[in-house]
Amino acid sequence: MNPLGNKKLGLSTAAILAIVCIVCVFPLFWMLIISLKTKTQTYDPSIWFFSPTFENYKQIFENRHALDYLKNSAIVVVLTTLFSIFIGGMAAYGFARFEFKKKENRAFWVLSLRMLPPMASVIPIFVMASMLRILDTHFVLIICYMLFNIPFTIWMMRSFFEEIPVALEEAAFVDGASRFQVFMKVILPLATPGLIATAIFCIINSWNEFVFALFLTSSDASTLPTTVTLFLSVSGVVWGEMSAIGIVTILPVLLFAMVVQKYMIRGLTFGGVK
């Protein structure tokens, strides 16, 4: 082996990774800078050193009601994740433990629902929601988000459940437990890492969703990602406030991902290692 060659390879890899990280992080860094500039400084990209101001953040919370949008996002995301994990978890357990006709074909059909682009379904959903008079409500967003979170939950949780030995369930049956009791008291506690990993992805997907929230809400149930449209007008784009709302939208998910990173890695490896 050539130590010098390995060292050069390691330095090259590190340099490439550093460049990729800079390219990925720079847009977020640039948005943060714009959110801290005044209106006049926003239109001059050559200004890198300035006295930061939080006027844009003050404007979005006082005049743009960002706190209301934040509350709507939190309500929809939490309820969607809970329902998706419960319903999808039971369906995944059925695919993992029961044998029935064309099981794999039906499992693929479930996954195919996740492949459907939002724009292909948002118009029919809008018409149905309008007829049912549930437009601009948390309920319609929760239902729509469950449509793409439940198939994802089923496919993730199925592999986790398949890793749990059937002998543990059989022992619980001998002790007189019902199928539902086995699922709640034996299977779910053992699959906790997988549940956490799946919940993390459901939360991120729901928090960042834009199309359904834009078309199906107008004011009462609008979420944070839809607020980007508030800063577009015939007189121009309010870049400072738009960047500030972007930072407010990204920050909760970023902090959440940093906190639960170890659980995400543990959950993903749990389903892939025997």
C-alpha positions in Angstrom: 0.0 0.0 0.0 1.1 3.5 -0.7 0.5 5.8 2.3 1.2 8.9 0.3 -1.4 7.9 -2.3 -4.0 7.2 0.4 -3.3 10.6 2.0 -3.8 12.3 -1.4 -7.0 10.4 -1.9 -8.2 11.4 1.5 -7.4 15.0 0.9 -9.2 14.9 -2.5 -12.3 13.4 -0.9 -12.3 15.9 1.9 -12.0 18.8 -0.6 -14.8 17.5 -2.8 -17.0 17.0 0.3 -16.2 20.5 1.5 -17.1 22.0 -1.9 -20.4 20.1 -1.9 -21.3 21.2 1.6 -20.5 24.9 0.7 -22.7 24.7 -2.4 -25.6 23.2 -0.4 -25.3 25.5 2.5 -24.6 28.8 0.6 -28.3 29.4 -0.4 -29.4 29.1 3.2 -26.5 31.4 4.3 -27.5 33.9 1.6 -31.1 33.9 2.7 -30.1 34.5 6.3 -28.0 37.5 5.2 -30.8 39.0 3.2 -33.2 38.6 6.1 -30.9 40.7 8.3 -30.5 43.5 5.8 -32.5 46.7 5.5 -34.7 47.2 2.4 -32.1 49.4 0.7 -29.3 47.0 1.4 -31.3 44.0 0.1 -30.9 45.1 -3.6 -27.1 45.5 -3.3 -25.5 42.0 -3.3 -22.0 43.5 -2.9 -22.8 44.5 0.8 -21.3 41.7 2.9 -20.5 43.6 6.1 -23.3 45.6 7.7 -25.1 46.1 11.0 -27.8 43.3 11.1 -31.4 44.3 11.8 -34.3 42.2 12.9 -36.9 44.5 11.3 -37.9 41.9 8.7 -38.6 39.4 11.4 -40.6 42.0 13.4 -42.7 42.7 10.3 -43.6 39.1 9.5 -44.7 38.4 13.1 -46.6 41.7 13.6 -48.0 42.4 10.2 -47.8 39.1 8.3 -49.1 37.0 11.2 -46.4 34.4 10.9 -47.2 33.0 14.3 -50.7 31.9 13.1 -49.2 30.1 10.1 -46.7 28.5 12.4 -49.5 27.2 14.6 -51.4 25.9 11.6 -48.3 24.0 10.4 -47.7 22.5 13.9 -51.4 21.3 14.3 -51.5 19.7 10.8 -48.1 18.1 11.1 -48.6 16.6 14.6 -52.1 15.2 13.8 -51.0 13.9 10.4 -48.0 12.1 11.9 -50.0 10.5 14.7 -52.7 9.2 12.4 -50.3 8.1 9.7 -48.1 6.1 12.1 -51.2 4.4 13.7 -53.0 3.5 10.5 -49.9 2.8 8.5 -48.3 0.8 11.3 -51.3 -1.6 11.5 -51.3 -2.0 7.7 -47.6 -2.6 7.7 -48.0 -5.3 10.4 -50.6 -7.0 8.3 -48.3 -7.1 5.2 -45.5 -8.3 7.4 -47.3 -11.1 9.3 -50.3 -12.3 7.1 -50.3 -14.2 3.9 -53.0 -13.4 1.4 -53.6 -13.5 -2.3 -51.4 -11.1 -4.4 -49.8 -9.6 -1.3 -46.8 -8.2 -3.1 -48.9 -6.7 -5.9 -51.1 -4.9 -3.4 -48.0 -3.7 -1.5 -46.6 -2.2 -4.7 -50.0 -0.6 -5.3 -49.8 1.0 -1.9 -46.3 2.4 -2.8 -47.6 3.6 -6.2 -50.0 6.0 -4.4 -46.8 7.7 -3.1 -45.6 8.2 -6.6 -48.6 10.2 -7.7 -47.6 13.8 -8.2 -49.5 16.3 -6.0 -50.5 18.4 -9.0 -52.3 15.3 -10.5 -54.6 15.0 -7.6 -55.0 18.5 -6.1 -57.8 19.6 -8.5 -60.1 16.6 -7.9 -59.5 17.0 -4.2 -60.2 20.7 -4.4 -63.6 19.9 -6.1 -64.5 17.3 -3.5 -63.4 19.5 -0.6 -65.5 22.4 -2.0 -68.6 20.2 -2.2 -68.1 19.0 1.3 -67.3 22.6 2.5 -64.1 21.7 4.2 -61.8 24.0 2.2 -59.4 26.1 4.2 -59.6 23.8 7.2 -57.0 21.7 9.1 -59.1 18.6 8.3 -58.6 18.7 4.6 -54.8 19.2 4.9 -54.6 16.3 7.4 -56.5 14.0 5.0 -54.3 15.0 2.0 -51.0 14.6 3.9 -52.1 11.2 5.2 -52.6 10.2 1.5 -48.8 10.3 0.9 -47.6 9.6 4.4 -49.5 6.4 5.0 -48.0 4.5 2.0 -44.6 5.7 3.0 -45.2 4.5 6.6 -46.4 1.1 5.4 -43.3 0.4 3.3 -40.9 1.6 6.0 -42.6 -0.1 9.0 -43.1 -3.4 7.1 -39.4 -4.1 7.0 -39.0 -3.2 10.7 -41.8 -5.6 11.7 -40.4 -8.4 9.6 -37.2 -8.2 11.7 -39.1 -9.0 14.9 -39.1 -12.8 15.6 -42.6 -14.4 15.3 -41.8 -16.5 18.4 -42.3 -13.5 20.6 -45.9 -13.1 19.3 -46.6 -16.8 19.7 -45.5 -16.6 23.3 -47.8 -13.7 23.9 -50.7 -15.6 22.3 -50.0 -18.6 24.7 -50.4 -16.1 27.6 -53.8 -15.2 26.3 -53.1 -11.9 24.6 -55.2 -10.8 21.6 -53.8 -9.9 18.2 -54.3 -6.1 19.0 -52.7 -6.5 22.4 -49.7 -8.2 20.9 -49.4 -5.4 18.4 -49.6 -2.6 21.0 -47.7 -4.2 23.8 -45.1 -6.4 22.1 -44.5 -5.3 18.5 -44.7 -1.5 18.8 -42.2 -1.3 21.8 -39.7 -3.5 19.9 -40.1 -1.4 16.7 -39.7 1.9 18.5 -36.5 2.9 16.5 -38.4 2.3 13.3 -41.4 4.2 14.5 -39.2 7.2 15.4 -37.4 7.1 12.0 -40.7 6.9 10.1 -42.3 9.7 12.2 -39.3 11.9 11.5 -39.8 11.5 7.7 -43.5 12.1 8.0 -43.0 15.3 10.0 -40.4 16.6 7.5 -42.6 15.7 4.5 -45.7 17.3 6.0 -43.9 20.4 7.2 -42.4 21.2 3.8 -45.5 20.3 1.7 -46.5 23.3 -0.5 -49.0 22.3 -3.3 -51.9 21.0 -1.2 -51.5 23.8 1.4 -51.5 26.4 -1.4 -54.5 25.2 -3.3 -56.7 24.0 -0.5 -56.3 26.8 2.0 -56.6 30.6 1.8 -56.3 32.1 5.3 -57.6 30.2 8.2 -55.5 27.0 7.8 -52.6 28.2 5.6 -49.2 26.8 6.6 -45.8 28.4 6.7 -44.6 27.3 3.2 -47.6 29.0 1.6 -46.6 32.4 3.0 -44.0 32.9 0.3 -46.9 34.1 -2.0 -47.6 37.0 0.4 -44.5 38.8 -0.7 -45.1 38.7 -4.4 -46.9 41.8 -5.8 -47.0 44.0 -8.9 -44.7 46.4 -7.3 -42.0 43.8 -6.8 -40.8 41.2 -4.3 -40.2 42.0 -0.7 -37.0 40.0 -0.4 -36.2 40.8 3.2 -39.4 39.6 4.6 -39.6 36.7 2.3 -36.1 35.6 3.4 -37.1 36.0 7.0 -40.2 33.8 6.6 -38.0 31.3 4.9 -35.6 31.2 7.9 -38.6 30.8 10.2 -39.9 28.0 8.1 -36.6 26.1 7.9 -35.4 26.6 11.5 -37.9 24.3 13.3 -37.2 21.4 10.9 -33.5 22.0 11.0 -33.4 22.0 14.8 -35.7 19.0 15.0 -33.5 17.0 12.6 -30.4 17.9 14.6 -32.0 16.7 17.8 -33.4 13.4 16.4 -30.4 12.6 14.1 -29.2 9.7 16.2 -32.7 8.2 16.4 -33.1 8.5 12.6 -29.8 6.6 12.0 -30.7 3.9 14.5 -34.1 3.4 13.0 -32.9 3.1 9.5 -30.2 0.6 10.4 -32.7 -1.4 12.5 -34.7 -2.3 9.5 -31.7 -3.3 7.4 -29.6 -5.5 9.7 -30.5 -9.0 10.8 
